[in-house]
Amino acid sequence: MSHRFKYLLGEEDIPRSWYNLQADLPKPLPPVIHPGTLQPIGPDDLAPLFPMALIGQEVSQERHIEIPEPVLEAYRLWRPTPLHRAWRLEQALDTPAHIYYKNESVSPVGSHKLNTAIPQVFYNQQEGVKALTTETGAGQWGSALAMAAQYFGLSLEVYMVKVSYQQKPYRRSMIQAYGAEVTPSPSEKTHAGRAILEKFPDSTGSLGIAISEAVEAAASSGGKKKYSLGSVLNHVLMHQTVIGEESLKQMELAGEYPDVVIGCVGGGSNFGGFAIPFVRENLVRGKKTRVLAVEPMASPSLTKGQYVYDFGDTAATTPLMKMYTLGHSFIPAPIHAGGLRYHGMAPLICHLYDLKLIEAVAHHQNPVFEAAVTFARAEGIIPAPEAAHAIKSAIDEALRCKKSGKREVIAFNLSGHGHFDMAAYDDYFAKKLEDYEYPAAAVKAALAELPKVS
Ligand SMILES: Cc1ncc(COP(=O)(O)O)c(C=O)c1O
């Protein structure tokens, strides 16, 4: 019997609206608070950084938010993305499990990040903004926002975590090819960057530091520039729900429904985008899918962090968000999954974890790369190191099924390809990848610097 490898939708099947889980939460999200007054922040606090349309989406309780036509038109460049049945991976693992993956690597920039880059730039353009700033970890977000900025005619300044700037020179070239300016972070360009360099001259940077620099560049521009964040915030996760909504339709075409859905978590956006529509089906329709978030052992905010109010950035300039955090001053080891090196996690994902609606697990990078290579040899796609965390857990689940003889349905999100991450694969093949032990002392020190919120 010939196998069906892909479940494809037509352009007319791209979702017309984003799904907002806030409308269906059993308990509302804790408010974001002002670090000075410790009172919930209002739209005016965010207005120097974000356009009003996105601030509105951040706090909206509407279940569905319509996707504007120019955004849908841009989505049509690559959406809907395929859902694959990983037949060859199943055979390689000799598992009775059925494995599916949603392939977000087919976007022009190679990852899911474009799903939110496009609407974020669009809403800024609608409100007359001409220039944006942002940070990027692995360079996937920077290249996505650079493409979107080019698409809608805005200029863009990207602060790229220094270790990624060095490890991934071609992501940097890609950002430049789309016309954006890219600076290694920490840099001499901002107070935040200079303060870090003074304390740690050899700092390899982190997402938290790069966020501080990009926020400062926008906040000190006299209103000329706004800031754009590629993960963590509610509106970002909401834009990403196109992934899960399409997947639900595609699973229906496949005639199956997942027992477990899996995604890697850095700030929480690809996991949220893929998993949240399945969480809704659990909450609203009584489905029983397990929902699994996968993080790196070098930065295990969900599995080892504390659920408290903390800053989103290293320089302690953002509003305070309640999240599982390792402390804003914690700087994760320079693992190759640069997009997962974040001290905190999206408040929405943390809320779900706190309510026990999702599970979490952490992996070291060597077994993650082993899983990436197993996947690449079976399915042909070289995954991004971040996405390989989800693959590692999908393989673990499939092997669990092999042991128990259970035929479960496993679906994971392949958030991006690793074509610009081959130096990481080289290090893996040369046995140069370090499995950094959980940095208990550094986390303890960082947690001691948490803001005091009663
Ligand atoms: C391919 C890929 N997957 C996952 C992530 C992690 O981010 P998030 O948790 O926001 O999806 C990144 C971040 O850079 C990424 O580039």
The ligand as an SDF file (V2000), in Angstrom:
LIG
                    3D

 16 16  0  0  0  0  0  0  0  0999 V2000
   13.5720   27.8010   14.6810 C   0  0  0  0  0  0  0  0  0  0  0  0
   13.2270   28.3270   16.0370 C   0  0  0  0  0  0  0  0  0  0  0  0
   12.4330   27.5890   16.8280 N   0  0  0  0  0  0  0  0  0  0  0  0
   12.1150   28.0090   18.0710 C   0  0  0  0  0  0  0  0  0  0  0  0
   12.5870   29.1910   18.5730 C   0  0  0  0  0  0  0  0  0  0  0  0
   12.2330   29.5640   19.9760 C   0  0  0  0  0  0  0  0  0  0  0  0
   11.3900   30.6620   20.0680 O   0  0  0  0  0  0  0  0  0  0  0  0
    9.8720   30.5190   20.4880 P   0  0  0  0  0  0  0  0  0  0  0  0
    9.8310   29.7700   21.7880 O   0  0  0  0  0  0  0  0  0  0  0  0
    9.4010   31.8980   20.6020 O   0  0  0  0  0  0  0  0  0  0  0  0
    9.2030   29.7720   19.3840 O   0  0  0  0  0  0  0  0  0  0  0  0
   13.3940   30.0050   17.7860 C   0  0  0  0  0  0  0  0  0  0  0  0
   13.8810   31.3020   18.2990 C   0  0  0  0  0  0  0  0  0  0  0  0
   14.7230   31.9300   17.7820 O   0  0  0  0  0  0  0  0  0  0  0  0
   13.7200   29.5490   16.4890 C   0  0  0  0  0  0  0  0  0  0  0  0
   14.5100   30.2780   15.7050 O   0  0  0  0  0  0  0  0  0  0  0  0
  1  2  1  0
  2  3  1  0
  2 15  2  0
  3  4  2  0
  4  5  1  0
  5  6  1  0
  5 12  2  0
  6  7  1  0
  7  8  1  0
  8  9  2  0
  8 10  1  0
  8 11  1  0
 12 13  1  0
 12 15  1  0
 13 14  2  0
 15 16  1  0
M  END
$$$$
